[in-house]
């Protein structure tokens, strides 16, 4: 019998993992996250294989309008399969992304078999960090998320992209709680150790400040 594993795609989706876990259990299934807090996809694959399941259906789930392509579920799973001398299970990826909590288990016939490839998570272009001068951390803790971090973060990335700065001069990363929570929604600018309250209306001023700091010494890269 095929085990079904629902997998959230984005950081924002991961916040709904408790609800997805409850719904999945009601359907006799399991749940995992591709990124963010919650049980990782590879951990749940390990658990299902250890429980003796020899066929696993992966069903991508996102509750937002945009998100990480479901192909990332395939990449991570092919890497997981490639870590084993013999595949511990046959893994199938559903061809349709669910955009709501599941009401039923999708038909296995609407899925494709994933093959082992332990190189799917490496690439020569990902060997070094980007040559950025500022790293902006966007808090997605409970207070910041409740007070508009999603919209403010999206506006920030949009403005950085419009000016040609995103991922070239400025790296943006969503995180858990950054403190001080009473100033939510909060962003932290590194390497300056500078915290800001961010709103969509204040994005332009913040990007002006970031753009003017391009001459700051770049932080050393240590491993």
KETI-976305 format. One line per field, with one value per residue (C-alpha): residue in three letters; x, y, z. Coordinates in nm, 2 decimals. Each point is the difference from the previous one (the first is absolute). Layout:
residuo (ALA  ...)
east (X  ...)
north (Y  ...)
up (Z  ...)
This chain:
residuo (UNK  UNK  UNK  UNK  UNK  UNK  UNK  UNK  UNK  UNK  UNK  UNK  UNK  UNK  UNK  UNK  UNK  UNK  UNK  UNK  UNK  UNK  UNK  UNK  UNK  UNK  UNK  UNK  UNK  UNK  UNK  UNK  UNK  UNK  UNK  UNK  UNK  UNK  UNK  UNK  UNK  UNK  UNK  UNK  UNK  UNK  UNK  UNK  UNK  UNK  UNK  UNK  UNK  UNK  UNK  UNK  UNK  UNK  UNK  UNK  UNK  UNK  UNK  UNK  UNK  UNK  UNK  UNK  UNK  UNK  UNK  UNK  UNK  UNK  UNK  UNK  UNK  UNK  UNK  UNK  UNK  UNK  UNK  UNK  UNK  UNK  UNK  UNK  UNK  UNK  UNK  UNK  UNK  UNK  UNK  UNK  UNK  UNK  UNK  UNK  UNK  UNK  UNK  UNK  UNK  UNK  UNK  UNK  UNK  UNK  UNK  UNK  UNK  UNK  UNK  UNK  UNK  UNK  UNK  UNK  UNK  UNK  UNK  UNK  UNK  UNK  UNK  UNK  UNK  UNK  UNK  UNK  UNK  UNK  UNK  UNK  UNK  UNK  UNK  UNK  UNK  UNK  UNK  UNK  UNK  UNK  UNK  UNK  UNK  UNK  UNK  UNK  UNK  UNK  UNK  UNK  UNK  UNK  UNK  UNK  UNK  UNK  UNK  UNK  UNK  UNK  UNK  UNK  UNK  UNK  UNK  UNK  UNK  UNK  UNK  UNK  UNK  UNK  UNK  UNK  UNK  UNK  UNK  UNK  UNK  UNK  UNK  UNK  UNK  UNK  UNK  UNK  UNK  UNK  UNK  UNK  UNK  UNK  UNK  UNK  UNK  UNK  UNK  UNK  UNK  UNK  UNK  UNK  UNK  UNK  UNK  UNK  UNK  UNK  UNK  UNK  UNK  UNK  UNK  UNK  UNK  UNK  UNK)
east (0.00  0.13  0.06  -0.09  0.22  -0.13  0.29  -0.03  0.21  0.07  0.10  -0.35  -0.15  0.20  -0.20  -0.30  0.18  -0.19  -0.33  0.13  0.13  -0.34  -0.18  0.27  -0.05  -0.37  0.06  0.25  0.29  0.31  0.12  0.34  0.15  0.23  0.14  -0.08  -0.10  -0.14  0.11  0.23  -0.09  0.30  -0.07  -0.36  0.13  0.24  -0.28  -0.24  0.27  0.10  -0.37  0.01  -0.17  0.13  -0.20  -0.04  -0.21  0.11  -0.26  0.12  -0.22  0.00  -0.25  0.14  -0.04  0.37  0.26  0.30  -0.05  -0.10  0.30  0.20  -0.19  0.13  0.36  0.02  -0.16  0.23  0.29  -0.14  -0.04  0.36  0.14  -0.10  0.18  -0.34  -0.31  -0.19  -0.33  -0.16  -0.09  -0.26  -0.06  -0.36  -0.03  -0.24  0.08  -0.28  -0.09  -0.21  0.01  -0.07  -0.35  0.11  0.30  0.08  0.00  0.34  -0.05  0.05  0.36  0.35  0.27  0.31  0.34  0.31  0.25  0.22  0.13  -0.34  0.09  0.35  0.09  0.33  -0.18  -0.11  0.35  0.05  -0.23  -0.11  0.22  -0.25  0.08  -0.32  -0.20  -0.36  -0.17  -0.37  -0.16  -0.29  -0.06  -0.36  -0.02  0.17  -0.21  -0.32  0.10  0.07  0.35  -0.12  -0.11  0.29  0.25  -0.16  0.01  0.37  0.10  -0.20  0.17  0.35  -0.08  -0.12  0.33  0.20  0.14  -0.17  0.25  0.27  0.07  -0.27  -0.10  -0.34  -0.08  -0.31  0.07  -0.16  -0.02  0.26  -0.11  -0.10  -0.36  -0.18  0.14  -0.15  0.03  0.38  0.29  0.37  0.27  0.34  0.29  -0.11  -0.20  -0.28  -0.36  -0.30  -0.38  -0.10  -0.32  -0.08  -0.01  0.35  0.16  0.13  0.18  0.16  0.12  0.15  0.19  0.12  0.10  0.20  0.20  0.15  0.35  -0.01  0.27  -0.13  -0.01  0.26  -0.13  0.09  -0.09)
north (0.00  0.35  0.24  0.37  0.29  0.35  0.26  0.37  0.21  0.35  0.15  0.15  -0.34  -0.15  0.21  -0.20  -0.33  -0.08  0.03  -0.21  -0.26  -0.04  -0.03  -0.24  -0.22  0.00  -0.14  -0.25  0.19  0.19  0.36  0.17  0.33  0.08  0.30  0.17  -0.14  -0.35  -0.35  0.01  -0.18  -0.23  -0.08  -0.11  -0.20  -0.18  -0.06  -0.14  -0.23  -0.12  -0.08  -0.24  0.20  -0.09  0.25  0.37  0.26  0.36  0.27  0.37  0.24  0.38  0.24  0.31  0.14  -0.03  -0.23  -0.23  -0.22  -0.35  -0.12  0.06  -0.28  -0.22  0.13  -0.07  -0.34  -0.11  0.11  -0.20  -0.31  0.04  -0.01  -0.37  -0.29  -0.14  0.21  -0.05  0.06  0.09  0.37  0.17  0.37  0.12  0.22  0.24  0.25  0.02  0.36  -0.08  -0.25  -0.34  -0.14  -0.34  -0.20  0.08  -0.30  -0.17  -0.02  0.38  -0.01  -0.07  -0.23  0.18  -0.15  0.02  0.29  0.11  0.30  0.19  0.23  0.10  0.23  0.18  0.34  -0.06  -0.06  0.35  0.26  0.29  0.31  0.20  0.29  -0.02  -0.29  0.09  -0.24  0.02  -0.13  -0.24  -0.07  0.00  0.37  0.12  -0.22  0.11  0.37  -0.02  -0.15  -0.19  0.31  0.21  -0.27  -0.04  0.38  0.01  -0.28  0.16  0.34  -0.17  -0.19  0.32  0.17  -0.30  -0.06  -0.33  -0.29  0.22  0.26  -0.10  -0.34  -0.04  -0.28  -0.08  -0.11  -0.09  0.25  0.27  0.22  0.27  -0.13  0.32  0.17  -0.25  -0.06  0.00  -0.03  -0.02  0.13  -0.18  0.04  0.33  -0.16  0.25  -0.07  0.17  0.00  -0.07  0.10  -0.01  0.39  0.02  -0.24  0.27  0.19  -0.32  -0.10  0.35  -0.06  -0.34  0.12  0.28  -0.25  -0.18  0.13  -0.18  -0.26  -0.34  -0.24  -0.28  -0.34  -0.27  -0.37)
up (0.00  -0.09  0.29  -0.07  0.11  -0.04  -0.03  0.06  -0.25  0.15  0.33  0.03  -0.07  0.28  0.25  -0.10  0.06  0.33  -0.18  -0.29  0.25  0.16  -0.34  -0.13  0.31  -0.05  -0.35  0.13  -0.16  0.11  -0.05  -0.04  -0.09  -0.29  0.20  0.32  0.34  0.02  -0.09  -0.31  -0.31  0.02  0.37  -0.08  -0.30  0.24  0.25  -0.26  -0.15  0.35  0.07  -0.30  -0.27  -0.34  -0.20  0.10  -0.18  0.05  -0.03  -0.01  0.19  0.00  0.15  -0.17  -0.35  -0.08  0.14  -0.06  -0.31  0.09  -0.19  0.32  0.16  -0.28  0.03  0.38  -0.04  -0.28  0.22  0.28  -0.22  -0.12  0.35  0.03  -0.18  -0.07  -0.01  0.33  -0.17  -0.33  0.02  -0.22  -0.04  -0.06  -0.32  0.16  0.28  0.26  0.09  0.31  0.28  -0.15  0.00  -0.14  -0.12  -0.36  -0.24  -0.03  -0.38  -0.02  0.11  -0.14  0.14  0.13  -0.07  0.22  -0.07  0.29  -0.21  -0.01  0.30  -0.13  -0.28  -0.09  0.01  0.36  0.13  0.14  0.16  -0.22  0.00  0.21  0.23  0.21  0.14  0.10  0.24  -0.01  0.32  -0.05  0.37  0.12  0.09  -0.31  -0.22  0.16  -0.04  -0.37  -0.06  -0.30  -0.19  0.12  -0.10  -0.34  -0.06  0.10  -0.24  -0.28  0.05  0.02  -0.32  -0.18  0.08  -0.11  0.35  0.11  0.03  -0.16  0.27  0.26  0.12  0.17  0.24  0.20  0.35  0.33  0.29  -0.01  0.29  0.10  -0.05  0.11  -0.31  -0.24  -0.29  0.04  -0.24  0.09  -0.22  0.01  0.04  0.16  0.29  -0.08  0.07  -0.17  0.01  -0.36  -0.18  -0.37  0.01  0.15  -0.25  -0.23  0.28  0.13  -0.34  -0.05  0.32  -0.10  -0.35  0.15  0.22  -0.30  0.10  0.33  0.05  -0.09  0.29  -0.01  -0.10  0.25  -0.01)
